[in-house]
Amino acid sequence: MITSRKNVGKAAEAVWAANKYFVMACSQAQYRQISTAFRPDQRDLLHAYEQLSEIERAHQTVASANLPELTNALYHMLGYFKKELCRDERQQMNQLITNKPETALQDLEKLTFEHEKPYLMPCRLWRRQIGFNEVPVAMKIGGSRYAPYTWKWYGDHLKQHE
């Protein structure tokens, strides 16, 4: 078990990045609460973990394409492709998000990997089989290097994935 604030903080930030758009697609209000828990002046990683766990339990059987606020998350994610898509392509994608969000979700996933957007690649909207608290980045702990998804975050500590 790892309790170092530095390692736990790095892992928590990576887990939040992977879950951010999933949470936004579930509930804008809960997204704001968790974002607040990650602010340096109000940092409360245990509360953030509990909130993420609650969202996971409430939506674990809901397909990503059926999440209640999916379109909001997709509009935000589309912003990562300003340089890759021309104005007309962005407008088409906006219409797709409005009219066929499930197709837009698939298209954004494809664009993410085609254009190698590292911030979006571990996004749990398309990686739902990954546990919400699995750390999606490599970690260096105590002189050893660990591959992504080796650790799980539990709010105030990390445990190695079994």
DAGI-V748477 format. One record per residue. N is the residue number from 0. SS is DSSP state (H for helix, E for strand, - for the rest). PSI is psi in whole degrees, -180 to 180 (none if undefined). OMEGA is omega in whole degrees, 0 to 359 (999 if undefined). Layout:
n,ss,psi,omega
N,SS,PSI,OMEGA
N,SS,PSI,OMEGA
//
This chain:
n,ss,psi,omega
0,-,138,180
1,E,128,179
2,-,1,180
3,-,127,181
4,H,-40,181
5,H,-51,181
6,H,-42,179
7,H,-42,179
8,H,-45,179
9,H,-45,180
10,H,-44,181
11,H,-44,179
12,H,-41,180
13,H,-40,178
14,H,-43,179
15,H,-43,179
16,H,-40,180
17,H,-29,184
18,H,-14,189
19,H,-51,184
20,H,-26,172
21,H,-48,179
22,H,-45,179
23,H,-37,179
24,H,-20,179
25,H,-48,186
26,-,117,177
27,H,-38,180
28,H,-45,179
29,H,-33,175
30,H,-47,180
31,H,-41,179
32,H,-46,181
33,H,-40,177
34,H,-41,178
35,H,-40,181
36,H,-16,178
37,-,-6,178
38,-,139,182
39,H,-37,182
40,H,-11,181
41,H,23,187
42,-,122,178
43,-,83,186
44,H,-31,178
45,H,-42,177
46,H,-42,179
47,H,-43,179
48,H,-46,180
49,H,-42,178
50,H,-45,179
51,H,-41,179
52,H,-42,178
53,H,-44,179
54,H,-42,179
55,H,-47,179
56,H,-43,184
57,H,-28,187
58,H,9,186
59,-,-26,180
60,-,2,180
61,-,124,177
62,-,146,180
63,H,-40,182
64,H,-15,182
65,H,10,180
66,-,144,191
67,-,-30,182
68,-,35,183
69,H,-44,185
70,H,-39,178
71,H,-47,180
72,H,-41,181
73,H,-40,177
74,H,-42,179
75,H,-43,181
76,H,-34,180
77,H,-29,179
78,H,-22,178
79,H,-9,185
80,H,24,181
81,-,-40,183
82,-,-27,184
83,-,-27,183
84,-,136,176
85,-,172,183
86,H,-46,181
87,H,-41,179
88,H,-40,178
89,H,-41,178
90,H,-42,177
91,H,-42,180
92,H,-40,176
93,H,-43,178
94,H,-39,178
95,H,-42,178
96,H,-43,181
97,H,-45,189
98,H,-33,182
99,-,71,184
100,H,-31,180
101,H,-36,177
102,H,-41,178
103,H,-39,178
104,H,-47,179
105,H,-42,181
106,H,-40,179
107,H,-37,176
108,H,-46,179
109,H,-47,179
110,H,-39,180
111,H,-46,183
112,H,-31,175
113,H,-43,183
114,-,7,176
115,-,63,177
116,-,96,187
117,H,-31,181
118,H,-32,183
119,H,-19,186
120,H,-41,179
121,-,8,184
122,-,130,183
123,-,-4,172
124,-,-32,177
125,-,9,177
126,-,52,185
127,-,-22,180
128,-,-17,178
129,-,135,178
130,-,143,184
131,-,-26,185
132,-,11,177
133,E,133,184
134,-,113,188
135,-,14,180
136,-,157,174
137,-,145,180
138,E,144,172
139,E,114,184
140,E,124,177
141,-,38,179
142,-,-5,178
143,E,147,177
144,E,138,181
145,E,140,180
146,-,161,173
147,-,150,178
148,-,21,176
149,-,-29,185
150,E,155,172
151,E,141,181
152,E,133,180
153,-,38,176
154,-,-71,182
155,-,5,178
156,-,169,177
157,E,147,172
158,E,146,178
159,E,138,179
160,-,136,181
161,-,none,999
//
